[in-house]
Amino acid sequence: IETVFPSKFVVHIAERQEIYAVKGLEEKYYICDEQMRILRIEEDYQNNSSSPMLLSQFEKPVLKEYVAGDYLTEIRQPNIYEYLYENNRKLGEQKSLIESITLTSEYDNLLKKEQTVTSLKFYSGQTFNIVNDSYAMKYKVKLMLDVFSQLYDLEGKQVIIGKDENGQNIYSKPLDMEYLNTCTIIITNYYNYRDEFVDIGAKDCYFKFVLDENYL
């Protein structure tokens, strides 16, 4: 509500959007907005490119009963929607791109701590795991979209998988279309491990493929 001098006020109304669908007890699906407020409860949810994005949390599934209007507190609030929006992907485009979202975590042996991860399964088959998703997400999401848009340019090309004893790059076998259609790609940020594990910079993020033995 905005007050206008001397004696008026203006009411601004914004409709909540159905962004996420979270599976609850008894095959119920909670349809939530960006802030994880439940807008409605669906018993016959169909996951497709126009429906709310399917969201789950690996470590802690939903175990409570909720009603419309409640905030779904058992799921940590995802931040992928806002950063996709900042990268010019409106809600309709997000729904047509992302089949499901899984919130998880992984232990970093060098940092000696858990890192939160947002895992995105695309309808096109690829999975993008954004590591340390509470930091520099704007740049990580941009990198993810850039990689996805140029992914098929890598068909027949090799990627660096390490260095030999002489410091020369070791390359994978050429990537084929079957792999590119189903690959998993990690998006994360650099750390200066020699300086108390300080982040190098928010914009300094990179991606890497998860390769199986066929490509090593």
Buried (B, 14 or more C-beta within 10 A) or exposed (E): EEEEEEEEEEEEEEEEEBBBBBBBEEEBBBBBBBEBBBBEBBEEBEEEEEBBBBBBBEEEEBEEEBEEEBBBEBBBEBBBBBBBBEBEBEBEEBBEBBBBBBBBBEEBEEEEEEBBBBBBBBBEEBBBBBBBBEBBBBBBBBBBBEBBEEBEEBEEEBBEBEEEEEEEEEEBEEBEEEBBEEBBBBBBBEBEEEEEEEBEEEEEBEBEBEBEEEBE
